[in-house]
């Protein structure tokens, strides 16, 4: 699944995280300023992670207890 449609670009207070979905910890592969950068990187590394890549937007100052919406492909 690609990132959600809607407003794109960068919020001044958020980053995009690319993670793999092959471990319980969803190891971070990269942190990006925009969704487009995260998408481009995930396209490059997807072949290395057959169980999938997760692209998630996190507000800066994010806490686990704040909750987040996760998108995978």
N, C-alpha and C positions, 0 to 999 in steps of 0.2 A: 504494500500500500504506500502510496506517495504521501507527502505531508498534506495536511488539510488545505482545501481551497479557501479563499478569502483574502483578507489583507496580507500582503507580503512585505518583505523588507525587514528592517530591524527596528525593534522597539529600543529606545535608549536604555532600558533597564532589563534587557533579557539577552540570553545567549542560546544557541542551538547546540545540543549535545548529540553526537553519533555514538551509539553503543552497539555491541554485538549481543546476540541473544543465545549464546552457547554456554553460558554459565549462570549460576544463580545470582551472580553479582552484576551481570550485564556490564562488563568491563568497558570503560570509556575509551573510544578510539580517537575522538577529536572533539574540540570545542570551537564553535564558529560564530561569527557576528551575525550572519544572515542565514535564512532557510535555504537560499539558493546555493551558498557555499557548502552547507551541510549535505544537501542533495548531491552536488557534484562529487564530493568526497565519498559519500556512501555508494555511489555508482562505481567508483574506482575499486573499493575494497569488498563489495558484495560477493564477488567470486570466492573470496577467502573465507567467507562465513555462510555456509550453506543453510544453516538454521535461521538466518535472518539478521537484519540490521534494524535497530530502533533509532528513530530520529525524534527528539523531544525538545520542546522549547521550555527553558527554565528562566524564570525571572531572577535577576541578580538579587541575592539575599534570600534565595529559595531555602526553605527548610523542609525536611521530609514530612513533617506534620502538616504542611500547607497543602499537600496534594498536588498532583500534576496530571495532565492528559498525555498519554503516551500513544505514539503512532508507530507501527512497525510495517515492514514490507517483506 
